[in-house]
């Protein structure tokens, strides 16, 4: 099964409207033991739902993905951010397949 990762189907491109000016955050002081990788689609899902106040259905439509996929990105992104804060880990923002939406 060529083109498929270890988790099943290959991820299709997402539409995002915002690319942050920095791609990593680190706590001040302390040993930098680990980093979590937050994808652009996870960040966009968090931005649309938690900052812009869109419903999951509206956010999914804007990103060109299903509501379930958006929910998975929200859940994964929130978990990564909370773990990084609790454990003092770095947060790196990296991309996968995405298109920039010019709103």
Chimera marker file (.cmm) of the C-alpha trace (Angstrom):
<marker_set name="trace">
<marker id="1" x="0.000" y="0.000" z="0.000" r="1" g="1" b="0" radius="0.5"/>
<marker id="2" x="2.163" y="2.782" z="-1.264" r="1" g="1" b="0" radius="0.5"/>
<marker id="3" x="1.572" y="6.349" z="-0.095" r="1" g="1" b="0" radius="0.5"/>
<marker id="4" x="0.021" y="5.389" z="3.216" r="1" g="1" b="0" radius="0.5"/>
<marker id="5" x="1.543" y="6.037" z="6.620" r="1" g="1" b="0" radius="0.5"/>
<marker id="6" x="1.437" y="3.890" z="9.671" r="1" g="1" b="0" radius="0.5"/>
<marker id="7" x="-1.917" y="5.306" z="10.725" r="1" g="1" b="0" radius="0.5"/>
<marker id="8" x="-3.902" y="4.508" z="7.620" r="1" g="1" b="0" radius="0.5"/>
<marker id="9" x="-4.900" y="6.919" z="4.909" r="1" g="1" b="0" radius="0.5"/>
<marker id="10" x="-2.627" y="9.662" z="3.713" r="1" g="1" b="0" radius="0.5"/>
<marker id="11" x="-3.555" y="13.131" z="4.969" r="1" g="1" b="0" radius="0.5"/>
<marker id="12" x="-4.906" y="15.423" z="2.294" r="1" g="1" b="0" radius="0.5"/>
<marker id="13" x="-3.999" y="19.100" z="2.142" r="1" g="1" b="0" radius="0.5"/>
<marker id="14" x="-5.777" y="21.533" z="4.449" r="1" g="1" b="0" radius="0.5"/>
<marker id="15" x="-6.657" y="25.177" z="3.879" r="1" g="1" b="0" radius="0.5"/>
<marker id="16" x="-5.129" y="27.486" z="6.470" r="1" g="1" b="0" radius="0.5"/>
<marker id="17" x="-5.435" y="31.268" z="6.781" r="1" g="1" b="0" radius="0.5"/>
<marker id="18" x="-2.632" y="32.018" z="9.206" r="1" g="1" b="0" radius="0.5"/>
<marker id="19" x="1.040" y="31.118" z="9.423" r="1" g="1" b="0" radius="0.5"/>
<marker id="20" x="2.566" y="32.327" z="12.697" r="1" g="1" b="0" radius="0.5"/>
<marker id="21" x="5.609" y="34.625" z="12.578" r="1" g="1" b="0" radius="0.5"/>
<marker id="22" x="7.623" y="32.175" z="14.708" r="1" g="1" b="0" radius="0.5"/>
<marker id="23" x="7.782" y="28.388" z="14.494" r="1" g="1" b="0" radius="0.5"/>
<marker id="24" x="8.840" y="27.432" z="18.000" r="1" g="1" b="0" radius="0.5"/>
<marker id="25" x="8.236" y="28.317" z="21.618" r="1" g="1" b="0" radius="0.5"/>
<marker id="26" x="10.449" y="27.356" z="24.531" r="1" g="1" b="0" radius="0.5"/>
<marker id="27" x="10.068" y="27.797" z="28.268" r="1" g="1" b="0" radius="0.5"/>
<marker id="28" x="12.513" y="30.149" z="29.950" r="1" g="1" b="0" radius="0.5"/>
<marker id="29" x="15.176" y="28.281" z="31.882" r="1" g="1" b="0" radius="0.5"/>
<marker id="30" x="15.321" y="24.607" z="32.654" r="1" g="1" b="0" radius="0.5"/>
<marker id="31" x="16.523" y="21.707" z="30.590" r="1" g="1" b="0" radius="0.5"/>
<marker id="32" x="14.872" y="21.355" z="27.194" r="1" g="1" b="0" radius="0.5"/>
<marker id="33" x="14.219" y="17.650" z="27.430" r="1" g="1" b="0" radius="0.5"/>
<marker id="34" x="11.633" y="17.239" z="24.728" r="1" g="1" b="0" radius="0.5"/>
<marker id="35" x="9.726" y="19.047" z="22.011" r="1" g="1" b="0" radius="0.5"/>
<marker id="36" x="6.208" y="18.491" z="20.789" r="1" g="1" b="0" radius="0.5"/>
<marker id="37" x="5.368" y="19.157" z="17.153" r="1" g="1" b="0" radius="0.5"/>
<marker id="38" x="2.169" y="21.084" z="16.544" r="1" g="1" b="0" radius="0.5"/>
<marker id="39" x="1.119" y="20.929" z="12.894" r="1" g="1" b="0" radius="0.5"/>
<marker id="40" x="-0.214" y="23.906" z="10.985" r="1" g="1" b="0" radius="0.5"/>
<marker id="41" x="-3.578" y="22.155" z="10.645" r="1" g="1" b="0" radius="0.5"/>
<marker id="42" x="-3.788" y="21.613" z="14.424" r="1" g="1" b="0" radius="0.5"/>
<marker id="43" x="-2.907" y="25.264" z="15.013" r="1" g="1" b="0" radius="0.5"/>
<marker id="44" x="-5.459" y="26.417" z="12.427" r="1" g="1" b="0" radius="0.5"/>
<marker id="45" x="-8.184" y="24.238" z="13.982" r="1" g="1" b="0" radius="0.5"/>
<marker id="46" x="-7.392" y="25.689" z="17.423" r="1" g="1" b="0" radius="0.5"/>
<marker id="47" x="-7.346" y="29.234" z="16.038" r="1" g="1" b="0" radius="0.5"/>
<marker id="48" x="-10.661" y="28.916" z="14.226" r="1" g="1" b="0" radius="0.5"/>
<marker id="49" x="-12.556" y="27.253" z="17.088" r="1" g="1" b="0" radius="0.5"/>
<marker id="50" x="-10.915" y="28.666" z="20.221" r="1" g="1" b="0" radius="0.5"/>
<marker id="51" x="-9.921" y="32.149" z="19.028" r="1" g="1" b="0" radius="0.5"/>
<marker id="52" x="-12.323" y="32.994" z="16.199" r="1" g="1" b="0" radius="0.5"/>
<marker id="53" x="-15.246" y="31.235" z="17.909" r="1" g="1" b="0" radius="0.5"/>
<marker id="54" x="-16.391" y="29.233" z="14.881" r="1" g="1" b="0" radius="0.5"/>
<marker id="55" x="-18.323" y="26.016" z="15.355" r="1" g="1" b="0" radius="0.5"/>
<marker id="56" x="-16.520" y="22.805" z="14.496" r="1" g="1" b="0" radius="0.5"/>
<marker id="57" x="-18.698" y="22.477" z="11.407" r="1" g="1" b="0" radius="0.5"/>
<marker id="58" x="-17.845" y="26.007" z="10.219" r="1" g="1" b="0" radius="0.5"/>
<marker id="59" x="-14.134" y="25.538" z="10.925" r="1" g="1" b="0" radius="0.5"/>
<marker id="60" x="-14.046" y="22.180" z="9.126" r="1" g="1" b="0" radius="0.5"/>
<marker id="61" x="-15.724" y="23.696" z="6.080" r="1" g="1" b="0" radius="0.5"/>
<marker id="62" x="-13.223" y="26.537" z="6.048" r="1" g="1" b="0" radius="0.5"/>
<marker id="63" x="-10.305" y="24.098" z="6.194" r="1" g="1" b="0" radius="0.5"/>
<marker id="64" x="-11.805" y="21.747" z="3.597" r="1" g="1" b="0" radius="0.5"/>
<marker id="65" x="-11.883" y="18.744" z="5.933" r="1" g="1" b="0" radius="0.5"/>
<marker id="66" x="-14.528" y="16.667" z="7.694" r="1" g="1" b="0" radius="0.5"/>
<marker id="67" x="-15.819" y="17.618" z="11.138" r="1" g="1" b="0" radius="0.5"/>
<marker id="68" x="-14.332" y="14.412" z="12.547" r="1" g="1" b="0" radius="0.5"/>
<marker id="69" x="-10.917" y="15.283" z="11.127" r="1" g="1" b="0" radius="0.5"/>
<marker id="70" x="-11.180" y="18.772" z="12.622" r="1" g="1" b="0" radius="0.5"/>
<marker id="71" x="-12.154" y="17.265" z="15.977" r="1" g="1" b="0" radius="0.5"/>
<marker id="72" x="-9.104" y="14.976" z="15.821" r="1" g="1" b="0" radius="0.5"/>
<marker id="73" x="-6.836" y="17.957" z="15.068" r="1" g="1" b="0" radius="0.5"/>
<marker id="74" x="-8.355" y="19.925" z="17.974" r="1" g="1" b="0" radius="0.5"/>
<marker id="75" x="-7.943" y="17.045" z="20.402" r="1" g="1" b="0" radius="0.5"/>
<marker id="76" x="-4.381" y="16.339" z="19.325" r="1" g="1" b="0" radius="0.5"/>
<marker id="77" x="-3.336" y="20.013" z="19.339" r="1" g="1" b="0" radius="0.5"/>
<marker id="78" x="-4.831" y="20.704" z="22.762" r="1" g="1" b="0" radius="0.5"/>
<marker id="79" x="-3.148" y="17.650" z="24.263" r="1" g="1" b="0" radius="0.5"/>
<marker id="80" x="0.256" y="18.634" z="22.862" r="1" g="1" b="0" radius="0.5"/>
<marker id="81" x="0.011" y="22.200" z="24.150" r="1" g="1" b="0" radius="0.5"/>
<marker id="82" x="-1.090" y="21.167" z="27.641" r="1" g="1" b="0" radius="0.5"/>
<marker id="83" x="1.623" y="18.494" z="27.883" r="1" g="1" b="0" radius="0.5"/>
<marker id="84" x="4.261" y="21.024" z="26.800" r="1" g="1" b="0" radius="0.5"/>
<marker id="85" x="3.121" y="23.519" z="29.431" r="1" g="1" b="0" radius="0.5"/>
<marker id="86" x="2.903" y="20.933" z="32.212" r="1" g="1" b="0" radius="0.5"/>
<marker id="87" x="6.300" y="19.368" z="31.494" r="1" g="1" b="0" radius="0.5"/>
<marker id="88" x="8.233" y="22.425" z="30.322" r="1" g="1" b="0" radius="0.5"/>
<marker id="89" x="8.716" y="21.111" z="26.789" r="1" g="1" b="0" radius="0.5"/>
<marker id="90" x="9.361" y="23.116" z="23.637" r="1" g="1" b="0" radius="0.5"/>
<marker id="91" x="6.573" y="23.552" z="21.096" r="1" g="1" b="0" radius="0.5"/>
<marker id="92" x="7.609" y="23.398" z="17.450" r="1" g="1" b="0" radius="0.5"/>
<marker id="93" x="5.178" y="24.335" z="14.685" r="1" g="1" b="0" radius="0.5"/>
<marker id="94" x="5.749" y="22.473" z="11.454" r="1" g="1" b="0" radius="0.5"/>
<marker id="95" x="3.736" y="21.900" z="8.368" r="1" g="1" b="0" radius="0.5"/>
<marker id="96" x="2.354" y="19.129" z="6.335" r="1" g="1" b="0" radius="0.5"/>
<marker id="97" x="0.315" y="19.507" z="3.169" r="1" g="1" b="0" radius="0.5"/>
<marker id="98" x="-1.588" y="22.769" z="3.305" r="1" g="1" b="0" radius="0.5"/>
<marker id="99" x="-2.827" y="25.585" z="1.091" r="1" g="1" b="0" radius="0.5"/>
<marker id="100" x="-2.841" y="29.237" z="2.127" r="1" g="1" b="0" radius="0.5"/>
<marker id="101" x="-6.326" y="30.781" z="1.998" r="1" g="1" b="0" radius="0.5"/>
<marker id="102" x="-6.375" y="34.449" z="1.075" r="1" g="1" b="0" radius="0.5"/>
<marker id="103" x="-9.445" y="35.733" z="2.979" r="1" g="1" b="0" radius="0.5"/>
<link id1="1" id2="2" r="1" g="1" b="0" radius="0.2"/>
<link id1="2" id2="3" r="1" g="1" b="0" radius="0.2"/>
<link id1="3" id2="4" r="1" g="1" b="0" radius="0.2"/>
<link id1="4" id2="5" r="1" g="1" b="0" radius="0.2"/>
<link id1="5" id2="6" r="1" g="1" b="0" radius="0.2"/>
<link id1="6" id2="7" r="1" g="1" b="0" radius="0.2"/>
<link id1="7" id2="8" r="1" g="1" b="0" radius="0.2"/>
<link id1="8" id2="9" r="1" g="1" b="0" radius="0.2"/>
<link id1="9" id2="10" r="1" g="1" b="0" radius="0.2"/>
<link id1="10" id2="11" r="1" g="1" b="0" radius="0.2"/>
<link id1="11" id2="12" r="1" g="1" b="0" radius="0.2"/>
<link id1="12" id2="13" r="1" g="1" b="0" radius="0.2"/>
<link id1="13" id2="14" r="1" g="1" b="0" radius="0.2"/>
<link id1="14" id2="15" r="1" g="1" b="0" radius="0.2"/>
<link id1="15" id2="16" r="1" g="1" b="0" radius="0.2"/>
<link id1="16" id2="17" r="1" g="1" b="0" radius="0.2"/>
<link id1="17" id2="18" r="1" g="1" b="0" radius="0.2"/>
<link id1="18" id2="19" r="1" g="1" b="0" radius="0.2"/>
<link id1="19" id2="20" r="1" g="1" b="0" radius="0.2"/>
<link id1="20" id2="21" r="1" g="1" b="0" radius="0.2"/>
<link id1="21" id2="22" r="1" g="1" b="0" radius="0.2"/>
<link id1="22" id2="23" r="1" g="1" b="0" radius="0.2"/>
<link id1="23" id2="24" r="1" g="1" b="0" radius="0.2"/>
<link id1="24" id2="25" r="1" g="1" b="0" radius="0.2"/>
<link id1="25" id2="26" r="1" g="1" b="0" radius="0.2"/>
<link id1="26" id2="27" r="1" g="1" b="0" radius="0.2"/>
<link id1="27" id2="28" r="1" g="1" b="0" radius="0.2"/>
<link id1="28" id2="29" r="1" g="1" b="0" radius="0.2"/>
<link id1="29" id2="30" r="1" g="1" b="0" radius="0.2"/>
<link id1="30" id2="31" r="1" g="1" b="0" radius="0.2"/>
<link id1="31" id2="32" r="1" g="1" b="0" radius="0.2"/>
<link id1="32" id2="33" r="1" g="1" b="0" radius="0.2"/>
<link id1="33" id2="34" r="1" g="1" b="0" radius="0.2"/>
<link id1="34" id2="35" r="1" g="1" b="0" radius="0.2"/>
<link id1="35" id2="36" r="1" g="1" b="0" radius="0.2"/>
<link id1="36" id2="37" r="1" g="1" b="0" radius="0.2"/>
<link id1="37" id2="38" r="1" g="1" b="0" radius="0.2"/>
<link id1="38" id2="39" r="1" g="1" b="0" radius="0.2"/>
<link id1="39" id2="40" r="1" g="1" b="0" radius="0.2"/>
<link id1="40" id2="41" r="1" g="1" b="0" radius="0.2"/>
<link id1="41" id2="42" r="1" g="1" b="0" radius="0.2"/>
<link id1="42" id2="43" r="1" g="1" b="0" radius="0.2"/>
<link id1="43" id2="44" r="1" g="1" b="0" radius="0.2"/>
<link id1="44" id2="45" r="1" g="1" b="0" radius="0.2"/>
<link id1="45" id2="46" r="1" g="1" b="0" radius="0.2"/>
<link id1="46" id2="47" r="1" g="1" b="0" radius="0.2"/>
<link id1="47" id2="48" r="1" g="1" b="0" radius="0.2"/>
<link id1="48" id2="49" r="1" g="1" b="0" radius="0.2"/>
<link id1="49" id2="50" r="1" g="1" b="0" radius="0.2"/>
<link id1="50" id2="51" r="1" g="1" b="0" radius="0.2"/>
<link id1="51" id2="52" r="1" g="1" b="0" radius="0.2"/>
<link id1="52" id2="53" r="1" g="1" b="0" radius="0.2"/>
<link id1="53" id2="54" r="1" g="1" b="0" radius="0.2"/>
<link id1="54" id2="55" r="1" g="1" b="0" radius="0.2"/>
<link id1="55" id2="56" r="1" g="1" b="0" radius="0.2"/>
<link id1="56" id2="57" r="1" g="1" b="0" radius="0.2"/>
<link id1="57" id2="58" r="1" g="1" b="0" radius="0.2"/>
<link id1="58" id2="59" r="1" g="1" b="0" radius="0.2"/>
<link id1="59" id2="60" r="1" g="1" b="0" radius="0.2"/>
<link id1="60" id2="61" r="1" g="1" b="0" radius="0.2"/>
<link id1="61" id2="62" r="1" g="1" b="0" radius="0.2"/>
<link id1="62" id2="63" r="1" g="1" b="0" radius="0.2"/>
<link id1="63" id2="64" r="1" g="1" b="0" radius="0.2"/>
<link id1="64" id2="65" r="1" g="1" b="0" radius="0.2"/>
<link id1="65" id2="66" r="1" g="1" b="0" radius="0.2"/>
<link id1="66" id2="67" r="1" g="1" b="0" radius="0.2"/>
<link id1="67" id2="68" r="1" g="1" b="0" radius="0.2"/>
<link id1="68" id2="69" r="1" g="1" b="0" radius="0.2"/>
<link id1="69" id2="70" r="1" g="1" b="0" radius="0.2"/>
<link id1="70" id2="71" r="1" g="1" b="0" radius="0.2"/>
<link id1="71" id2="72" r="1" g="1" b="0" radius="0.2"/>
<link id1="72" id2="73" r="1" g="1" b="0" radius="0.2"/>
<link id1="73" id2="74" r="1" g="1" b="0" radius="0.2"/>
<link id1="74" id2="75" r="1" g="1" b="0" radius="0.2"/>
<link id1="75" id2="76" r="1" g="1" b="0" radius="0.2"/>
<link id1="76" id2="77" r="1" g="1" b="0" radius="0.2"/>
<link id1="77" id2="78" r="1" g="1" b="0" radius="0.2"/>
<link id1="78" id2="79" r="1" g="1" b="0" radius="0.2"/>
<link id1="79" id2="80" r="1" g="1" b="0" radius="0.2"/>
<link id1="80" id2="81" r="1" g="1" b="0" radius="0.2"/>
<link id1="81" id2="82" r="1" g="1" b="0" radius="0.2"/>
<link id1="82" id2="83" r="1" g="1" b="0" radius="0.2"/>
<link id1="83" id2="84" r="1" g="1" b="0" radius="0.2"/>
<link id1="84" id2="85" r="1" g="1" b="0" radius="0.2"/>
<link id1="85" id2="86" r="1" g="1" b="0" radius="0.2"/>
<link id1="86" id2="87" r="1" g="1" b="0" radius="0.2"/>
<link id1="87" id2="88" r="1" g="1" b="0" radius="0.2"/>
<link id1="88" id2="89" r="1" g="1" b="0" radius="0.2"/>
<link id1="89" id2="90" r="1" g="1" b="0" radius="0.2"/>
<link id1="90" id2="91" r="1" g="1" b="0" radius="0.2"/>
<link id1="91" id2="92" r="1" g="1" b="0" radius="0.2"/>
<link id1="92" id2="93" r="1" g="1" b="0" radius="0.2"/>
<link id1="93" id2="94" r="1" g="1" b="0" radius="0.2"/>
<link id1="94" id2="95" r="1" g="1" b="0" radius="0.2"/>
<link id1="95" id2="96" r="1" g="1" b="0" radius="0.2"/>
<link id1="96" id2="97" r="1" g="1" b="0" radius="0.2"/>
<link id1="97" id2="98" r="1" g="1" b="0" radius="0.2"/>
<link id1="98" id2="99" r="1" g="1" b="0" radius="0.2"/>
<link id1="99" id2="100" r="1" g="1" b="0" radius="0.2"/>
<link id1="100" id2="101" r="1" g="1" b="0" radius="0.2"/>
<link id1="101" id2="102" r="1" g="1" b="0" radius="0.2"/>
<link id1="102" id2="103" r="1" g="1" b="0" radius="0.2"/>
</marker_set>
